[in-house]
Every structure is written in C-alpha cells, then in structure tokens.
C-alpha cells in the first residue's frame, strides 16, 4: 500500500488536532526533506509553529492507517520517500 502527500498531511493534521484539542482544519502542515535532518514537517496550530521529526510523522501515519483503514501497522513497516511528491510505502 502507498499513501501520498495529501494523505500524509491529513494524517498529521488529524494527529496534531487530537493532541492539541483543536479541529483538523485549524492545523496547517508543510512537509520537507533535507539531507541533514531527513523528513520533517513544520506544523502551525493556532498561529504557533512546531517542527516534527520523522518519528512523529511515522506515528501520525500509523494512527491514521488504524483509524481510517483499520490497518494495524507499526512504524517499522512504514517507509517515507520523496521525489517530486512525498509518499509512504506501507508493508503488507
């Protein structure tokens, strides 16, 4: 299974909204990849910025897969990648 940028952003929005007690529409996400830091996301909630590292992104995707698809996957089964778009490969 593979999910793309939009679903990764949705996963992060839902995850952060739940953690912060806000609506998912109150969360903005910008994904990035840098050689030095790997995959990260800058997240804005109510005007405040926060950076998430790859482990946080994998946690959000793990929970998203469980809640949206009823798939119980672990972080070790999720691989992030990017070219012109971001995607996550999920092992069967």
C-alpha positions in Angstrom: 0.0 0.0 0.0 1.2 3.5 -0.7 -0.2 6.8 0.5 0.7 10.2 -1.0 1.3 13.8 0.1 -2.4 14.6 0.7 -3.0 11.7 3.0 0.3 12.2 4.9 -0.8 15.8 5.5 -4.2 14.6 6.6 -2.6 12.1 9.0 -0.5 14.9 10.6 -3.5 17.3 10.8 -5.7 14.7 12.5 -2.9 13.6 14.8 -2.0 17.2 15.9 -5.6 18.2 16.2 -6.2 15.4 18.6 -3.1 16.2 20.6 -3.9 19.9 20.8 -7.7 19.7 21.2 -8.5 21.7 18.1 -10.2 21.0 14.8 -8.1 19.4 12.0 -9.0 22.5 9.9 -7.0 24.6 12.4 -3.8 22.7 11.6 -1.5 23.6 8.7 1.3 21.3 7.6 4.4 21.8 5.3 6.4 18.6 4.6 10.0 18.8 3.8 13.1 16.6 3.3 16.6 17.8 4.0 19.8 15.7 3.7 20.9 16.8 7.2 17.5 16.2 9.0 15.7 13.7 6.9 11.9 14.0 6.7 10.3 16.8 8.8 7.2 18.8 8.9 6.5 22.3 10.0 3.1 22.5 11.7 1.1 25.6 12.6 -1.7 25.3 15.2 -3.5 28.5 16.1 -0.6 30.6 14.7 2.1 28.7 16.6 4.8 26.8 14.7 6.3 23.5 15.7 8.6 21.1 13.9 8.0 17.4 13.7 10.8 14.9 13.0 10.4 11.6 11.0 9.4 9.6 14.1 6.5 12.0 14.7 5.4 11.7 11.1 5.5 7.9 11.3 3.4 7.9 14.5 0.8 10.1 12.8 0.7 7.8 9.7 0.5 4.7 12.0 -2.5 6.1 13.8 -4.1 7.4 10.5 -3.9 3.9 9.0 -5.5 2.4 12.0 -8.4 4.9 12.3 -9.1 5.4 8.6 -8.3 1.9 7.2 -8.5 -0.3 10.3 -4.9 -1.4 9.4 -2.6 -2.2 12.4 0.8 -1.2 11.1 3.9 -0.4 13.1 6.4 2.4 12.3 9.0 -0.2 11.2 6.5 -1.1 8.4 6.3 2.4 7.1 8.9 4.0 4.8 8.8 7.6 3.8 10.2 8.7 0.4 10.1 11.7 -1.9 10.8 12.8 -5.4 8.5 15.5 -6.8 5.9 14.3 -4.2 6.0 12.7 -0.8 4.8 9.2 -0.2 4.8 6.5 2.4 5.1 2.8 1.5 3.3 0.5 3.9 4.4 -3.1 4.1 1.8 -5.8 3.8 
